[in-house]
Amino acid sequence: MEAAETNNLLIKTVNLVEGVMNAHSPAYDIPVIVSLSKSNGLKIWYLYEGNCKSCHLQSSCRNILESEARERGIQLNATEQLMQPTQLAIEIFGRYQDD
């Protein structure tokens, strides 16, 4: 709840079992997922198409997202493993959106 308040997010749903909050950013008008996991702690995922190819954090984001998928029992297929991190985040956390 603090993460949502600090980032000015509107909370839509909270899944305490999965450690996932479905929210919306009015400032950017995009969906947001706040995740809490044992391996990565608290992370905020703005679900948009970013520019991963030119970002120095691409490898780090990919590792975190793969860890999030493993912890949640989500199997990534070969195509998903090749996705840019912003696309992978949408694939992993998009299932928690309730549009």
Secondary structure by P-SEA (a helix, b strand, c coil): caaaaaaccccccccccccbbbbbcccccbbbbbbbcccccbbbbcccccccccccaaaaaaaaaaaaaaaaccccccccccccaaaaaaaaccccccc
